[in-house]
Amino acid sequence: MVRLSPPLWMLEPPAGRLTKGLWLSFFVLALCSTAFVFGQTRQEGAASVSVIQEMIDRAPDGAELVIPPGTYVGNLKIEKSITLDGQNSVTIDANGTGTVIQLFSNNVTLRNMRLVNSGEDHNAEDAGIQIRGSGNVIKDVVIENTLFGMTLEKSDNNVIRRNKISSRPRDLGLRGDALKLWYSNGNKVEDNEVVNSRDIVLWYSRNNHLTGNSSSGGRYGLHFMYAVDNLVENNRFFDNSVGVSLMYSVGDVVRNNYIAKSTGATGTCVSLKEASGVTIENNDILYCATGIYLDLSPFEPGTKDIITGNRISYNDIAISFLNDWRDNVFKDNILRSNMTEVVVFGGGGAHKNEWDGNAWESYEGFDRDKDGIGDTPQRLYNYAGLVWMEVPNTRFFKDTPVLEVLDFLDRLAPFSEPRLLLEDKRPLMNKGKASRS
């Protein structure tokens, strides 16, 4: 408990014009001010973060510091290479102001602590931790009730491991990002848990590895903007508005992830917007309004997007194209139990892409030679009855009895020559695949 003694000027009234009553007023005012400044700390039994700051300032580079157990109020700045260990018994509370920890150094390790209650300034990106350095390790840290979780700017080769991050209870767009990388390369983001934040987002960042993470209850489970050659592997993205979004990005690999249950009528598991040379491989893509959505992807001439070995199931639309596009390779995917397998909005088809060896729920051919490949190609057609593809407002009535009857009659006796959407010359007969849960 903090004990305060009044200074001498309070105990000895100055000579002159101050009366005893006026002096007493000054004394009460000073005492109230002191109680206002220290009242919260004393009431909660918390210490000032200056205790930790002094430990850091006195320590030499390379020191390993163990913080005494307790709650500390204030903002911390680290500007030297040290190890700071909270041993899972330390909380640092920014008390609604600024960033909890500013890490402006290289080769720092922060571990085993809890960071709470950042400020609300989006321009300043108030956060649990701001990282402005390289070679740092942040692990086993709990970040709660902060605007942003962690932000990295021009910070390379850091390790972000086994942290738990949740945001302020705000409307989705008003939350900060759980993890934001800005011009930051070669970082490892491993085994973190993100709940009810906004995005995990990488801007202008390359060669980062994101593995074993879980993200739910946000806007984008993972969002790439102008990102290059990043690896996304063995993660779980679920209950977000969009699972994984690659925008204006090149060479990224999204492999062996569980991407599911994107929320709302437009919820999308995987979205590619002008993304070139990317690989979407061996993912479970499940329970979304749209499984994979492609908008002018690939965009760079001479590149291909490879979409292979994925299980795309239980979606309203398995694969959706914004328009008649080209140069995607769809190979060895399993499309099962989707309401609609492939859609091209605005007319045209998907036949400019390569379709090879996919398993189609709608395939009606045989495999007489038992080689696992259908004897005849799989062909999907666009019938005139599918008006919701070309007239967006009618999509509201998709799967209603009226449109389903119209579609059935159109397939039975087409009103006009149906347009070929795509052809898979080697449709896979085996439709089973083990689920990654």
N, C-alpha and C positions, 0 to 999 in steps of 0.2 A: 504494500500500500504506500502510495506516495504521500509524504508529509511535507507541508510547506510552512515556512516561518515568514512572517511579514518583514520586509526590510526595515532598516532603522528609520528611514524618512517617515514611515507610518507611525512609529512609536514615539517620535519626538516632534511635536507640532512646531513648525517654523515660527519664528518671531515675526511680528508685523501685523498685517491687516487681517489675517485669517482668524475668524472667531472659532470657539470650540464647536459650535453647531455646524459651521461650514467644513471644519476639519473632519468631523464625524461623517459628513456626507461623502467627502472624498474617500475616507477609509472604507465605507460600505460599498461605494462604487468600485473601488479597486478589488475588494474581496469578491464581489459578484463577478467581475471580469475574470478573476483567477478561477473561480468555480466554473465559468462557462468554458474556458479553455481546457481545463483538466477534468471536468466533470465526467465526460463520457469514458475517458480512460480509467478513471478511478472506479466508476460505477461498474464497468465490465471487467475489472481486474486486469486490464491490458496494459502493456508497456508501450513506450514510444519506439518506433522503428529505428530511432537514432542509436539505440543500443546495438543493433546489428550493424548499422552504418559505421559506427566507431570501430567495431571488430574488423570490418573490411578495410577501413582506412588505415588501421594500424598494422594490418597483416602484410607480409611480403608477397610478391608474386609466387604462385605455386603453392600457397598455403592451403591446408584443408581445415575448414572451420565447421564446428558443430554448434548449431544455434540452441541455446537453452529452451526447453519446452515452454510454450505459452502462446498468447496472442499479442501481436505487435501492430500498432496503428501507424499508418503513414506510407510514404513512398520511398522505395529503395533504388539506389543507383550503383551499378557495379562497373568499374572502369579499370579493373586489373584482372589478371588470370588467377582465379582461385577456385576452390571447391567449397560449395555451401550446402550443408546437409541439415535438413530439418528433422530427420529421424522419425517422420510421420507423427510428430507431436507439436508442430509449429504452424500457426496461421498468421499470414500477413494480410492486413485489412487496410485497403487504401481509403476507406471511409468516404467513398463516393467522389473522390478527387483524383484525376490523372491516372497514370499507369501504375500498377502495383510494383513491378520491377522493370527498370530500364537496364538492359544488359548491353553496354557499349564497349565490349572488349572481345578478345579472342581467347579460346581455350579455357572457357569457364564451364564448370559443372554445377548445375542446380538439381537437387534431388530431394524427394521425400518431404514435401511441404504442401501447404494449401494456400492459395491466393484468391482473395475475394474482394468484391465491391470496388471496381474501378470507377472512373468518371464516366460521363455521358457524351463526350465530345467526339463526334465522328471525324471532324477535320484533323484532330490530333491523334485519332485512332487510339483512344484510351483502351488499355488492354490489361490482361493478366501479366504478360511479358512482351516487351519490345526488344527484339534481337537485332543488333547492328554490329555484327562481328562474325567471325568464322571459326570453325573447329570447336564449337561449343556443344555441350551435351545437356539436354533438358529431359529428365526422366522421372517417372513416378511422382509427378506433380498434379495436384487437383486444382483446377481453375473453375470457379463458380461465380455466378452473378457479376460477370464482367461484360463490357461492351464487346470488345474483341477478345479472343483467347490469346493467341500468339501472332505477332506480325514479324516477318523477316524482310529487311530491305538490304539489297546488295550484300547478302550474307551467304557464304558458301560453306559446304562441307560440314554442316551442323547435323547433329543427331537429335531427333524429337521422338522419344520412345516411352510407351506405356503411360501416357498422361490421360487424364479425364477432363474434358472441357464441356461446360454448358454455359449458355448465355443468359442475359437478362430476360425476364418474361415480358417481351415486347412483341408487337406485330412482326411478322416474319421479315418484312423488308427493313424494319428499323433496328433489327439486331445487327451486331457486328459479325465478322467472319470468325469462325472457330480457329482457323489457321489461314494466314495469308502470306504468300511468298511473292516478293516483288524483285525482279532481276536477281534472283537467288538460285544458285546452281549447285548440283552435286550433293544436295541434302538427302538424308534418310529420315523418312517419316514412318515409324514402325509401331504397330500394336497400340495405337491410341484409340480412345473411345470418345466420340463426339455426339452429344445429345442436345436437341432443341437449340441449335445455333443457327447461323445463316448458311454460310458456304465453307467448304475447304476450297481455296482458290489459288491458282498459280498464274501470275502475270509475267510474261516475258522471261520465263524461267526454263532451264533445260537440265537434262541429265539428273533429275531427282527420282528417287525410288520411294514409292508409297506402298507399303506392304503390311498386311495383317490388321488394318484399321477397320473401325466400325463407325458409321455415320448414319444418324436417323433423326427424324423430326425437323429437318431443315429445308432450305430452298433447293440448293444443289448439294447432293452428297459429295460430289467432286466437280470442280469447274476449272477448265483450262482456257486461258486467254493468251493467244500468241505464244503458246508454250511449245517446246521442241524436245523430242527424244526423251520423254519421261516414261518410266515404267510404273504401271498400276497393277498390282498382283495380290491375289488372295485377300481381298478386302470384302466388307459387307456394307452395301449401301441400300437402305430400305426406309420406307415411310417418309421419303423426301418428295418435293414437287418434281424434281428431275434427279435421276440416279447419278449419271455421269454425263457431262456436257463437254465436248471438245469444240472450241470455237477458234477459227483462224490458226489452228495448230498443225504441226508437221511432225511426223515420225514417232508419235506416241504409241505405246503398246499397252492395251488393257486386257489382262489375261487372268483367267481362273478366279473371277470375282462372282459374288452373289449380288445381283442387282434386281431389286424387286419392290413391288407395292408402292410405286410412285402415286401420289395422291391426286385426286380430282379427275374430272372428265378429260383433261389434257395431260395427265401425268405420263411422263416418258421415262423409260429405263435408260436408254443410251441415245444421245443426240449428237449428230455431227453437223456442224455449220462451217462450211468452207474449210474443212479439215482434210489434209492431204497426206498420203503415205502412212496412214495410221493402220494399226492392226487391232482388231477386236476378236479375241480368241478364247475359246473354251470357257465362256461365261455362262452362268445361269441367268436368264433374262425373263422375268416372270411377273405375272399379275399386274400389268400396267395397261393404261389405255393404248399406248403405243410402245412396242418393244424397242425397235430401232428406227430412228427418224433421221433422214438424210436430206440436207439442204445444201445444194451446190457442192457436194463432196464426192470425190476429191476436187479441189479447186485449182491446184497448181498443174500446169500442163505436163504430161509425161509421168504422172504419179498414179498409183492405184491405192485404194483402200481395201484391205484384206479382212473379210468377215468370215471366220471359219471356226468350226467345231463348237458352236454355241448351241445351247438348248433355249429355244425361244418359244415359250409356252404360256397358256392361260392369259393371253393378252387380248384386248379388243382387236387391235391390228398388230400383226407380228412385225412387218417391215413396211415403212411408209416413206415415199419419196415426195418432196415438195413439187417436183416437176420431172419431166422426161430427161433423166441425166445418164451418166455413163461412167465406165472405168472402175466400178466396184466389183470385187470378186467375192461371191457367196459360195462357199464350199463346205461340205460336210456338216452343215447345220441341221438341227432337228426342229421342225416347225410342227408343233402338236398342240391340239386343244385351244387354238386361237379362233376367235370369231371370224376374222378375215386374215388371210395370209399375207397378201401384198397389195398395196394401194399406191397409185400414182395420182396425185391431185392435179387438177388443171388440164387433164388430157395427156395423151402420149402413152408410153409404155416403159417397162424396165428392161427391155430386151437388149439394150446397149451395154448392159452389164453382163458379167460372166456368172452363170449359174451351173454348178457342177457337183453332183453327188449329195444333194440335200435330201433329207427325209421329209416328205410332204404328207400331212394328214389327208389331204384331198386326192392323193394319187389313187387311181382306180385300175391300174395295170397289174400285170402278173410278172412272176419271176420263174419262168419254166426251166431255166438252166441252173437255178439255185445258186447263182453267184452273188446274191445280195443286191443286185442292181436290176431295176425294172426293165422289162423287155422293150417298152415303148417310152418315149420322152414324156415328161410332165409338162403340160402346157396350161398356163393360166390365161383366161380371157377377160376382157373388160366388156361386159354386156351393157346395153343401153339402159337396162333397168337399174343399174347401180348409179342412180342419179346423184347420190350423196358424194360421190367422188368428184364430180364436176361442178356441183352447186353446193358450196359449203353450208349454206343455211339449212339444207335438207338433212344434214348429218344428225340433227337433233332427232330425226325419226328413224335413224338406222336401227335395224334389228326389230322394228315394230312389225306386227303382223301384216300390215298393208304393204310395206316395202319388201318383206320377205316373200309374200305371195307374188308380187310383181317380179321379183328376181327369179323365183321358181318358174313362172310362166315364160319369162324371157329366155331362160336356159332350155326350157322344153321346146319352145317355138320362137326363136329370136325375132324381134321386130325388125332388126337390121343386122348386117354382118358384124359379128363381135370382133373386137380388136385384140390382137395377141399382146398380152402383157409381158410374158417371159416364156422361155423354154429351158428346161433342165433336161439334157439328153441322157443323163445317167442318174435318175432318181434312186435314192437309197431306200431299200425296202425295210431294213431294220430300224424301227422307230423308237427303240428303247435307249435310255441313257441314265446312268446313276446320277442321283441328285447330290449336290454339295449343300449341306444344311449348315 
